[in-house]
Amino acid sequence: MPHLTIQVTPNVSIAHEESFLKVLNKVLWDSGHFGKATDIKARIIPVETFLVGVEDDEQANGFVYAHLKIMSGRDILIRNQLAEQLVATIEQTLGAEQSGRASLQVCVEVEEISAVYHKKMLNS
């Protein structure tokens, strides 16, 4: 834990997805709120079909939605801090890569994971 899922519309440019995830994972690690760097898991899920608003047929708007799931026990200040750090990092990292074709919305949600969560390490 934590799990970071990034949903991104096809009109948003990410030049190097692995590097982007590495930057986000480093921000989470550097926050000091997680026990081991290898506990941080991130993935990008492309969004193929989307609509922003009610009539964005030209897809002039795109978004990056980051959903961070963490174990319970961190107060609202820490959750807000993590969200703000992720928003700032996404903005800094992706802002310069955009062509200007689409307006980019960055959304981050931080959620506590259910108390019913099981994890097992399989060693190879």
Phi, psi and omega in degrees: 000138016269169173245129178241118178246125180250121171257135184220136179282155185292346179268012174253131182267127171233106186296314183227097186299318181297319178295321178299313179296322179298318178298316180294317178298321179295321177300316179296315180298315182292345178294338180081010184261005184230145189287318182223142179300326182287353174284340184275120182238130183227150177208155176249130177243111179291141177259115183277315182248127182203163173211132174254122183080209183245344183217042181269057183297333179274358182052052178281353179236140175225172180210157168239121179244116179255127180242110181257120177252125182232160176294152181291161176118348178266134185287172184298327179296317179293317179298319177295319180299315179299317179298315180297319179296320179292317178302312182298318182291317177298315180300313181294318185286317186264339185307315183285342183275350185280142183278349185090357178293328183228143171283138185251125172257134177246123181234137177228131175238131176248125186228141174281136180284156178303150177294340178266092181217127180238141179221139177222133178271128175255113180271138179258000000 
